[in-house]
Every structure is written in structure tokens, then in C-alpha cells.
């Protein structure tokens, strides 16, 4: 079975590390998606990810076993300063 296509949106330091605002990937779980992103964007992005949280369709999660629905939007959010 082909994994669902999801949209990944990057913010702040995560966007700076990958050099794009958004991209589309095919991944069945958040863990699979993160693995693809690290493979594609390298060590610098992997370091940024250690501090990041994720929003999947607007819901915060750190559960990398989370199954992604077709068309899901995954936001990669590094910690933000200020408030």
C-alpha cells in the first residue's frame, strides 16, 4: 500500500535549516516522515529537530508512532523566543 501524501510546513529555524517553506512527502507515520526529512536535509536539520515539536492537522504531538492521514499537514515548530 502506498503511504499517504502529506504536506510539511517549516517555521523559523526549521525553515532556515531546510531552505524551503513547505514540501510534500509520502509517509505513513510521523517517524517515517521524520526519517525521510533527515535523510533529505542532513545533519543540520537533524540537530534542529531535537528541539522541535510537531503539529499534525493543528494538534500538537511528539508521538512519532502517530499514523498520518492522507492530506495531513505537519508543521515543524522549533521553540520560539519571546511571546
N, C-alpha and C positions, 0 to 999 in steps of 0.2 A: 504494500500500500504506500502511495506517495504521501510524504508528510505535508501538512497544510502550509500554505504560503502566509507569512506574517510580515508585518511592517515593523521595522525597528527605527525608533527615533532617538537621536542622541542630543544631550544637553550639556552645556558648559564644558568642563574638562574632558568629558567623554567625546564630545563633538570635536574638540581640538585634537584628541588622540587619534581619531579615525579620519578626520578631514572631510566628512560629509554630514549633512543634517539627518538624512534618512536613507534607508536601503530596505530591500525586500529579500527575505530568505525563506527557505522551506525547512521547517523543523517541527518535530512532534512534541518536544518538551523544552522547557526553558534551559535545561542542562545541555541539550543538543545544540540549541541556538547559541548559547554562550561559547561552547566549543568551536563552532563554526566562526564566530566573531573573533575569537582569539587566534585561530588559525589564519584568518584573513588579515587581521590588523596588527598582530605581533605583540611583542613583549611590553611595549609602552602601554598599549591598550589593556593588556592583562594586569599591569600594575594599577591602572586607574580603576579597573573592575573590582579590586579588593575592597574599595570604599563605596562602591555603588550600590544603590537599591534599584528595584525594578517596579514599574507599574505595568500591569497587564490588563488592558482594557479598562484603565482607570483605577484598578485595585492594587495596592501595594503588596509586594510579595518578595520573600527571599527564598522561597521553596523552589529549588531548581528541578525538582521532580514534577512540577506543575505541567499538566498537559495543555498544549496550546491549541486553541480552536482555529479553524480556518478563518483568515481575515483578521486575526488578533493584531492589536497594536501594542508593542512592547517599548516602553520608554526606559532608557538607561539614564539614571539620575545620580550623578556624583553628589557629595554633600555640598550644600550651598552655604556661603557665608552671609552674614547679615540677617535681615529679617524685617 
